Amino acid sequence: MSETQGFFADYLPKKIADKPHLVDDMAAVIVFDIAGAGSWTVNLKEAPGSVAEGSTSDSDCVVTCTEATFDKVLTNPNSAMMLFATGKLKVSDMQIGMKLGKVLG
């Protein structure tokens, strides 16, 4: 299992269960479309929050990048701004994007 797939399969669901306030903090449905790894829908709009494989058209924000770029973000969340500035990481809603550190870190 890649680092990206492990993040969505294991790490993030556990984090959401351990920190239910993320639903209130984020109040959004986020689709992560990771080329080379897959797509995931993270529902942080409705308690208790969830992570599901696949995407939905009913999202508040879409994050798009390659698996290599996402792995860089997972390794060093502070790199996200530079990756965004260089076009390697795309976020459809910057207001939600600015809060993603709470989810990724």
C-alpha positions as CSV (number, residue, x, y, z in Angstrom):
1,M,0.0,0.0,0.0
2,S,1.4,3.4,-0.9
3,E,1.8,6.2,1.6
4,T,-1.2,8.0,0.0
5,Q,-3.5,5.0,0.1
6,G,-2.5,4.3,3.7
7,F,-3.3,7.9,4.6
8,F,-6.9,7.6,3.3
9,A,-7.4,3.9,4.4
10,D,-5.9,4.1,7.9
11,Y,-4.5,7.4,9.2
12,L,-7.3,9.8,8.2
13,P,-10.3,7.7,9.4
14,K,-8.6,7.2,12.8
15,K,-7.8,10.9,13.0
16,I,-11.4,11.8,12.3
17,A,-12.6,9.3,15.0
18,D,-10.1,10.7,17.5
19,K,-10.7,14.3,16.7
20,P,-14.5,14.7,16.0
21,H,-14.1,18.6,16.2
22,L,-12.6,18.4,12.7
23,V,-16.2,18.2,11.4
24,D,-17.0,21.6,13.0
25,D,-13.6,23.1,12.1
26,M,-13.8,22.1,8.4
27,A,-17.5,22.0,7.7
28,A,-16.8,20.7,4.1
29,V,-16.9,17.8,1.8
30,I,-13.5,17.5,0.2
31,V,-12.6,15.3,-2.8
32,F,-8.9,14.4,-3.2
33,D,-8.2,13.4,-6.8
34,I,-4.7,11.9,-6.7
35,A,-3.3,10.9,-10.1
36,G,-1.7,7.5,-9.9
37,A,-3.3,6.6,-6.6
38,G,-7.1,7.2,-6.8
39,S,-9.9,9.5,-5.6
40,W,-11.3,9.8,-2.1
41,T,-14.2,11.8,-0.6
42,V,-13.7,13.1,2.9
43,N,-16.9,14.2,4.5
44,L,-16.2,16.7,7.3
45,K,-19.5,18.3,6.9
46,E,-21.7,15.8,8.7
47,A,-20.8,14.1,12.0
48,P,-19.1,11.8,12.6
49,G,-17.2,12.4,9.4
50,S,-16.0,9.8,6.9
51,V,-13.5,8.8,4.3
52,A,-14.8,6.9,1.2
53,E,-13.0,5.8,-1.9
54,G,-14.2,7.5,-5.1
55,S,-15.4,11.0,-5.7
56,T,-18.7,12.9,-5.6
57,S,-20.0,15.8,-7.6
58,D,-21.4,17.2,-4.4
59,S,-18.1,18.5,-2.9
60,D,-17.2,21.9,-1.5
61,C,-13.5,21.6,-2.5
62,V,-11.5,19.4,-4.9
63,V,-7.7,18.9,-4.3
64,T,-5.9,17.6,-7.4
65,C,-2.3,16.5,-7.7
66,T,0.0,13.5,-8.5
67,E,0.7,10.8,-6.0
68,A,4.4,12.0,-5.8
69,T,3.2,15.6,-4.9
70,F,0.7,14.3,-2.3
71,D,3.4,12.2,-0.7
72,K,5.5,15.3,-0.4
73,V,2.6,17.1,1.3
74,L,2.2,14.2,3.7
75,T,5.9,14.1,4.5
76,N,6.1,17.9,4.9
77,P,2.7,19.7,5.2
78,N,4.5,23.0,5.1
79,S,5.4,22.3,1.5
80,A,1.8,22.6,0.4
81,M,1.9,26.3,-0.2
82,M,5.0,26.1,-2.5
83,L,3.5,23.1,-4.4
84,F,0.3,25.2,-4.8
85,A,2.2,28.2,-6.0
86,T,4.1,26.2,-8.6
87,G,0.9,24.6,-9.9
88,K,1.7,21.1,-8.7
89,L,-1.2,21.1,-6.2
90,K,-4.6,22.5,-7.2
91,V,-7.3,23.4,-4.7
92,S,-10.7,24.6,-6.0
93,D,-11.6,26.5,-2.8
94,M,-8.8,28.4,-1.2
95,Q,-10.8,29.2,2.0
96,I,-11.1,25.4,2.6
97,G,-7.6,24.8,1.3
98,M,-6.1,27.0,4.0
99,K,-7.7,24.8,6.6
100,L,-6.4,21.5,5.2
101,G,-3.4,21.5,7.4
102,K,-5.7,20.5,10.3
103,V,-6.6,17.4,8.2
104,L,-3.2,16.5,6.7
105,G,-1.0,17.3,9.7
